[in-house]
Amino acid sequence: MRLVWLLVVLAGSTFWFIRDVQARSIARPPGVLAPQAPYQAPLNPWNEVRLEKPGYQFRPVAYFELEARVLSKRLYRYDAAAAISPVDLALGWGRMSDIAVISKLNIRQSDRFYFYAWSQEPPIPPGEIVVSSANMHLIPANDNIRERLERVKPGNLVKIKGYLVNVSGPDGFFWKTSTIRHDTGNGACEIVWVADLIVK
C-alpha cells in the first residue's frame, strides 16, 4: 500500500514539475523585440482561398501575418471551439513586446479572453496597450502546427502567416473575427487560420 501511495505522489509531483517547466516564461533582454504591428491585406476576389476541416466552414476575410511576443498561452479542450482552436495566445508587439513594460502588468487569460492590470500607474498609456496587444484564437492548418502551438511558452517570439476567418459549425456554432486592432471586449479577438508558423 505504501508503494502504491509513493508512486501516486511521485506521478503527481512529476506532472506538476513538467507543467511548471512548460509554463515558465522564456527570459529575453530588455527592449522592443517585435516592432511592427500585424500586417493585414484584402483578399484577391479572383483567387479563392479554400480552408477545410471536417464539420466546419471557414470564410477568409483578410490575409494576415505578424511577428509578436507571446504574453500568455491558454489551452482549451472542452469548449465549443476547442475542436478547431485548441490554443489562444495573448500576443504583444511594439512596446508590448518589451519586458520593461510587460513586467509591470498582470496578464492572464480565461474563457477565451485576455486580461491585463497594473498597480498605481500603467507602464504605457492604456490606449497603446489596446492597439499593441491582442488575444488571438488560433486555428492550426495541420497537426504539426497544432503541436508546435501547444508547446509555445510566454516569452517566445512567433511569426504567423495565414488568414482572418469567420467560422460556422455544428449546432449553430458561429465565430466572427475582429479585423481591427483597437477594439476591446467581446468580439475583439482575431480568429486566425495559421498556415505557417515560426517559433523563436
C-alpha positions in Angstrom: 0.0 0.0 0.0 2.8 2.4 0.8 4.4 1.6 -2.5 1.2 2.5 -4.4 0.9 5.7 -2.4 4.5 6.6 -3.1 4.0 6.0 -6.8 0.9 8.2 -6.8 2.8 11.0 -5.1 5.7 10.6 -7.4 3.5 10.7 -10.5 1.7 13.8 -9.2 5.0 15.6 -8.4 6.3 14.8 -11.9 3.1 16.1 -13.5 3.3 19.4 -11.7 7.0 19.8 -12.3 6.6 19.2 -16.1 3.6 21.6 -16.1 5.7 24.3 -14.3 8.6 24.0 -16.7 6.3 24.2 -19.7 4.6 27.3 -18.4 7.8 29.1 -17.3 8.4 32.2 -19.3 11.5 32.4 -21.6 13.9 35.2 -20.5 14.5 37.9 -23.1 16.7 41.0 -23.0 15.1 44.4 -22.4 13.9 46.3 -25.5 11.2 46.1 -28.2 11.5 42.6 -29.8 8.6 42.8 -32.2 8.5 46.4 -33.5 5.9 46.0 -36.3 2.1 45.9 -36.0 0.4 43.0 -37.6 0.0 43.2 -41.4 -3.4 42.7 -42.9 -4.5 42.9 -46.6 -7.7 42.3 -48.5 -8.0 39.1 -50.4 -7.9 38.9 -54.2 -11.5 38.2 -55.2 -10.2 36.2 -58.2 -8.1 33.9 -56.1 -10.4 31.7 -54.0 -8.9 30.5 -50.7 -10.2 27.1 -49.6 -9.8 26.2 -45.9 -11.2 23.0 -44.7 -11.8 21.0 -41.5 -14.5 18.3 -41.2 -17.8 19.7 -40.0 -16.8 23.4 -40.2 -16.9 26.1 -42.8 -14.3 28.9 -42.9 -14.8 32.2 -44.7 -11.4 34.0 -45.1 -11.9 37.8 -44.7 -8.3 39.0 -44.9 -4.7 37.9 -45.4 -2.9 38.2 -42.0 0.6 38.0 -40.7 2.5 39.1 -37.7 5.6 38.8 -35.5 4.8 39.1 -31.8 5.9 38.2 -28.4 3.9 35.6 -26.5 2.5 37.3 -23.4 0.4 34.3 -22.3 -0.9 31.0 -23.6 -4.1 29.1 -22.8 -5.1 25.7 -23.9 -8.7 24.8 -24.5 -10.1 21.2 -24.6 -13.8 21.3 -23.8 -15.4 24.5 -25.1 -17.4 24.7 -28.4 -14.4 25.9 -30.4 -11.7 23.5 -28.9 -12.1 21.0 -31.8 -10.7 23.6 -34.3 -8.9 26.1 -32.0 -7.1 24.4 -29.1 -4.8 27.3 -28.3 -5.3 31.0 -27.6 -2.2 33.3 -27.5 -2.1 36.7 -26.0 0.4 38.5 -28.2 2.2 41.8 -28.0 4.1 44.0 -30.4 5.7 47.4 -30.2 6.3 48.4 -26.6 4.1 45.4 -25.5 7.0 43.2 -26.6 9.4 44.9 -24.1 9.9 43.2 -20.8 10.3 46.6 -19.1 6.6 47.1 -19.9 5.3 43.6 -19.6 6.8 43.1 -16.1 4.7 45.9 -14.8 1.4 44.2 -15.9 -0.5 41.3 -14.5 -1.6 39.3 -17.6 -3.9 36.4 -17.7 -6.3 34.5 -20.0 -9.7 32.9 -19.2 -12.8 31.9 -21.2 -11.3 33.0 -24.5 -10.5 36.5 -23.1 -7.2 38.2 -22.3 -6.9 40.4 -19.3 -4.3 42.8 -18.0 -4.0 45.0 -14.9 -1.4 47.2 -13.3 -0.7 48.8 -9.9 -0.7 52.6 -9.5 0.2 53.9 -13.0 0.1 51.9 -16.2 3.6 51.4 -17.7 2.4 52.9 -21.1 -0.9 54.6 -22.0 -3.8 52.2 -21.8 -4.7 53.0 -25.4 -1.3 51.9 -26.5 -1.8 48.6 -24.7 -5.0 48.0 -26.6 -3.5 48.6 -30.1 -0.2 46.8 -29.3 -1.6 43.5 -28.0 -4.4 41.1 -28.6 -5.9 37.7 -27.7 -6.0 35.5 -30.8 -7.9 32.3 -31.3 -5.6 30.2 -33.4 -6.8 27.5 -35.9 -3.8 25.4 -36.9 -3.8 24.3 -40.5 -2.4 20.9 -39.7 -1.2 18.7 -36.8 2.4 19.8 -36.9 1.4 23.4 -36.4 -1.0 22.4 -33.7 1.7 20.5 -31.8 4.1 23.5 -32.0 1.5 26.0 -30.9 0.8 23.8 -27.9 4.5 23.9 -26.9 4.8 27.7 -27.2 5.8 29.5 -24.0 5.4 33.0 -22.8 8.4 34.9 -24.0 8.6 33.1 -27.3 8.6 35.2 -30.5 6.2 33.8 -33.0 5.8 34.6 -36.7 2.4 33.7 -38.1 1.1 33.8 -41.6 -2.4 32.9 -42.5 -5.9 34.4 -42.7 -8.5 36.1 -40.5 -11.6 33.9 -40.8 -15.2 33.7 -39.8 -16.3 30.2 -38.8 -19.5 28.3 -38.7 -20.0 24.7 -37.5 -22.3 22.2 -35.7 -25.3 23.1 -33.6 -25.4 26.7 -34.9 -21.8 27.5 -33.9 -20.6 30.8 -35.3 -17.4 32.7 -34.7 -16.7 36.2 -36.2 -13.2 37.5 -36.3 -12.1 41.0 -35.4 -10.5 42.9 -38.4 -9.2 45.9 -36.4 -6.6 46.3 -33.6 -8.2 49.0 -31.5 -11.3 47.1 -30.3 -11.8 45.6 -26.9 -14.2 43.2 -25.2 -16.5 40.6 -26.7 -15.8 40.1 -30.4 -12.4 41.9 -30.3 -10.3 38.7 -30.7 -8.7 37.8 -34.0 -9.6 34.3 -35.3 -6.5 33.2 -37.3 -6.1 30.3 -39.6 -2.4 29.5 -39.1 -0.9 28.4 -42.4 2.7 29.0 -41.4 4.4 29.2 -38.0 7.9 30.1 -36.9 8.7 30.0 -33.1 11.8 31.6 -31.7 
